Amino acid sequence: MKIIHRWMILIFLSSFSNMLNLNDKVSADNIEQGRKIYSQVCFNCHGPKLNGGIGPALNDNYWRHGSSPEAILNAISKGIPETEMIAFENVYSESDRIALRDFILSEQEGMREVLRSVYPVSYFKGKRFKPELFKSVESESQKPLPENVFYFDRSKEGILLGNAKLYIKEAGNYQFVVRPIGRTSIYLNEKEVHYSDAKINKKDSVNLSFELTKGVHDIVIMHEEKVTHSYRFHAVLKNKKGLTIDLCGRSLEGNVPRIIKPGVEAKVARKWIAGLPPRTLLCVLPNKVIVAYNPVDGKVLKAWHTAEINQTPSLADRSAKASALKGIAMTEFSSGVPDSDSVQFKYYESMGEMVTIVSTINGVDKVVTIAPKGAQSFSLSIK
């Protein structure tokens, strides 16, 4: 079974790498090497599933420092100033850094490398949108959008030309769903697959369904609508299984605070809290208890009840500023692994109401379980 499973993984990665438009040759082995490096080092800050922690998520839309292959490789190699992201060119060879970059790219879904250009309305009156048409007139502005969804400046009149790379993880039949406002044309891999105009008969519109393979595709969006206080353009890409990829969104300039609150299931937050080591696991339990567990030595550092986390490094900011933990500090709790034991952290999981942390303790794999206890406490067991 393990041989068959690995064979299927290699087929998927090979399919993805055949589509990936990079300067360097991408292979399934290269992506697997990147996955290995990520699981050894990067997961500590970016989460075991690339879903973020101390550092930003690496599989969502927002890429403050660029989402292109070149930008991602530069961030890996040179690091990010004033954050915990070091320059890995001093740690890994170029081939390993490229492999890590390729693995991260293989995990993307949605639009990346989004560039928004705005053109004057007058030139396009009475003309059918086509990419070639935009070569004959100068744009009024061009702006890379780190949110990797299209949005419009308030009360801005103009024609949108949007260029992006569309990452698809699941091959299948897809179709665009566009709100019938103004006129919109969408080209995918140089072919028009959608055209709609609120002023013309719907029978003259184009809205094709099409097959998409795993990998990276070129998408061009052209749109015009009557300007009010803000644009109302809305478009998504859907497949037959119900997967939805947003093509439009909103600007995330400025700070958007996010609060991590306890839910019906336990969760683990990897956020920098002042006074705690950077690799601390913040175990958020359903009874509103938060336990700060240090996976380096297996110790419970602090615990709070009636607690929540104000996640200052928000989606918009993507900074490494400290989050704020609000709650009532507990004075008595289990200390965790004995001081005399040697601990090597492996991974953690959230399982229902509890968090399990797997570590090698004194050479033997052990499971540390943190679970809610009553209304304002927790239990810790090692097996």
N, C-alpha and C positions, 0 to 999 in steps of 0.2 A: 504493500500500500504506500509506503514512504517513497518508493522509487516512482510509482505512478504519479503521486502528488507532486514530486519535484519536477517530473516531466511536464505536467500541466502548467506549473509555474513558469518554466522556461519557455513554453509555447506562448504564454501570455506576454512575457517580457520581450520575447523576440518580435511578436506582433507589434508591440508598442514601439520598440526601438526602430523598426522598419519605417515608421511614420515620423519619428522624432527628427525635426529639422535642426540639427546641431552642426557646428563646425567640425566636431570630432566624431569619429565613428562610434556609434553606440551599440553595444552588444548585451545580450542577456547576462553574460558573465560579469560585464562591467557593472550593471545595475545590481546584481547580487553582491558584488564586492562593496558597493556603496551602501547597501542595506546592512551589511555586516558592520561597517564602520559606524553607521548611524546608531545601531543597537548597542555598540560598545561605549560611545561617547555622547553623541548629540541628544539622545533621549533624555538625559539628565535635565536639560534645560528646555527642550522643545517637546517633551512628552513622548511616551512609547509609541503613540500612533500619529505623531506629527501634529497633535492637536493643541500644543502650546503649554507653557508652564512659566518658569522664570523668563524665558524667551518667548517670542511670538509663535503662533501656530504656523506651520509650514505647508498646510494643505487647504487654507481658506483663501478668499479672494484678495485680501489686503496685503500688499507687498510694498512697504514704505521705501525700501531701497532698490526696488526694481524686480520684476518677475521674469526677465529675459534670461536665457542660459548664461550670457556674459555677466549680467548683474549678480546672479546667484553665485557663480564661480568666484567673482570678485569679493563678495561678502564672506565666502568661506575662506578665501586665501588671505585677505587683508584684515578681516574682522570688522567690527562696528565700534567706532570710538565712543567712549563714555558708557559702554555696556560691558557685560561679561563675555561677549562674543570676541574671542581672541583671534589672532591671525594664524590660521592653521597651515599656512605655507611654511611655518617653522616647525610643524609637527608631522605633516603628511607629505608624501611626494605628489608631484603634479598629477600623475595618473590616478592616485587615490582620491585627490580632491575632485577630479573630473568624474570619477565613479560615484562619489557622494552627491555631486551636483545632478548626475543623471538619475540616480535613485530618487531624489527629491522631485525632479521633473516627472518621473514615471508615476508619482502619486497625485498629480494635479488633476483637477476636473473643473471645467468652466473656462472663462476667458482670462487670458494673461496678455501682457504687453499691450494693454489698451491705450490707444492714442486717439484723442478727440480733436478734430479740426472743425472750425466754424467758418462758413462762407456767406457772402452777401446774398440776400434773397432774390434781388432783382434779376441776376444773371440766369436763374433757374426757372423763371416763370414760363409755363407752357412747355417745359422740356422734361422728358422721361429720365428719371435718375439712372445713371450708369457710371461706374467708376471712371471711365475714360473722360466723362464730361468734366470732372473736377480738375483735370490736368490743364484746362484752358483758362483757369481763373485762379488768382491768388487767394489764399485763405486769410481771414482776419486774425485768426489765432490758432495755435496748436498747443495741446497740453497732454502729457502723459497722465493717466488717471490711476493712482496707486490702489484705488478701491477695486479696479478691474471690472467695473460695471459702468455703463454710460449714465451720466446725469447732466443737467443743464444749469447754467448760472441763472439766477432769478431775473426775470424780465429781460432776458437776452434774446434778441431777434436774430435769426440766422438759420442756415442750413447745416445740419450735423452731418459730418462724414466721420464714421468711426471705423478704425482698423484694429484688428486684434488677432491673436492666436486662440483657437478653441480646442481645449484639451478634452478628449472623450475617453473614459475608462471602460465603458460598456458598449460594445458594438450593438447596433440595432436600427430600427426604423424610427426616425425623428420627424418633427414638424414644428415650425415656429407658430406661436400664438401671439398676435399683436393686437393691442387695443386700437379700434378703428378711429383714430384721431389724426387729422392731417394726412400726410402721405408718407409711405415708408417703402423702401426697397432693401432687400437683404440678399447679398451674394455669398455663397459658400463654395470655396474652392473654385472661384472664378465663374460660377454659374448662378443665375438668378433663381432663387427658390421662393421668394415672397415679394409681392408688390400689392400695395393697397393704397387707395386714395378715397378719403371720405366724401369727395365731391363727385366720384364716378360710380357707375352701376357696379354692384358687387360681382356680377357675372364677368366683368372685365378684369377682376383681380386675379392674382396668382398666389397660390399657397400650396406648394408641393410638399408631399411627404417624401423622404429620401433615406437611404441607408448610409450610416456612418460607421466606419471601422474604428477600432481603438487607435488612439494616437492624436496627432496634432493637425488641425485644419485651419485654413485661412478664412476669416469672416470679415465682411465689409457691410456696414449698416449706414444707410442714407435716410435722413428723416427731416420733415418740415411740419410744423403745426402753427396755428395762430397763437401768438404770445399773449398770455394773461399774466397773473402775478408769478406763475411758475409753469414749467412744462409738465404735461401729463402723460408723456410718452411712456408706454409700458410694453415690454416684450419679453417672452421667455421661450426657451427651447424645451420641448417635451418628447419623451419616447413612449412607446406603447405600454411600458411597465409602470408608468407614473412618475419616472424621474423627471425633475424640473431643474433647469439651469437658468438662473436669472441673467438677463442681458442688461437690465437697467437697475438703478439703485439711487443712492443719495450720496452727497458729499460727506466725508467723514473728517473734514478739516475741523480742528479744535478738539476738545476733550469730551468724550462720551463716557461718563462713569458707568461701571458695570458692577453689580453687587452679586457675590456668590453666596446664596442662601441655602440652608439645608433643605433637602427634598425628601421624597418617600424612600429613596435609595441613597446609600452612602456614595461619596465622591471624593476624589483626591485633587487638591489644587496645588500647583507648583508656582507659587507667587512669593516674591521676595518680601519678607516682613522684617522690619528693622529689629536687630538684636538676635535674629535667628540665622543659622548657617544657610547658604544659598541652595543647598540640595534638600532642605527640609521638606518632608511630605506633610501637607496639611490635610488631615483626614476629617472630612466634614460628614458627621453622622446625622441620621434623621431626627434624633432627639435634640438637635441644635447644639450639640457638643462638637468642638473642634480640637483635635489632638495634633500637636506638632511633634512629628516623629523624625529622628535623624537616622537615615538609612546607613550612614557611614559607620556608626558605632552601635546602632540598635537601641538608642535611648529615647525615651519620651522627654522632650525638653520643656514643654509647657502644655497646658490644656485650659480650655474655657468652656463655659456653658452659656446658653442664651446668646450665641455668637453668630457672626457673619463676617464676610470679607468684602471690603470696598476695594475693588480691583482697579487701582489707579492706572496701571499700564494698560489702558483700554485699547479696544480695537482701533480707534482713531489715532491714538498717540503712539502705540507700539514702543513705548519707552521702557527703560529698566528702572523706573522710580519705584520706591517701596509702596506696596499695598498697605492698607490700614485694616487691622483686625479688631473688630469691636466685640466685646463680650466680657463676662465676669470670670476673672482668673480663678482657677481651681488650685487649692493649696495641697491637697492630698490626692495622689494618683500613683499607678504602677510605674516604676522607673524603666522597665524594659529589660533588655539583655544585661546580664551581670558584667561588671567591669572587667573581669578576668577573661572573658570570651573574646575571640577574634571573629570579626564580622565582615563578610563580603556580600554586598547587596547585589541582587539579581534582577528582580522586577516586582511590581505591585499590581493588584487587581481590585476593582470594586465588585463585590458580590452581594447583591441585595442590601441588607442593612449594615453590612460589615465591610471592612477593608482587610485584605490579606497581603502580606509583604513577605516575599520569598528571599531568603538570604542563606549563604553558606556560613554556618556558625561552628567554629572549631572543626572545619573540614566536612561537616555534614549539612545537607540541605534541610532547612527548617522553615516552617510557616508561622509567622507572627500574625495573629488575628486581633484586630481592634474592632470592638462591637459596642453598641449603645447599652447602657445599664441604667435602668430607671429613667427619670426625667432629666437629670442633670449630671450624669457620670458616664463612665465607660469601663469596659473590661479589656484586659490584654492577656492573651495566652500564647504560648510557644510550644509547637509540636513538631 
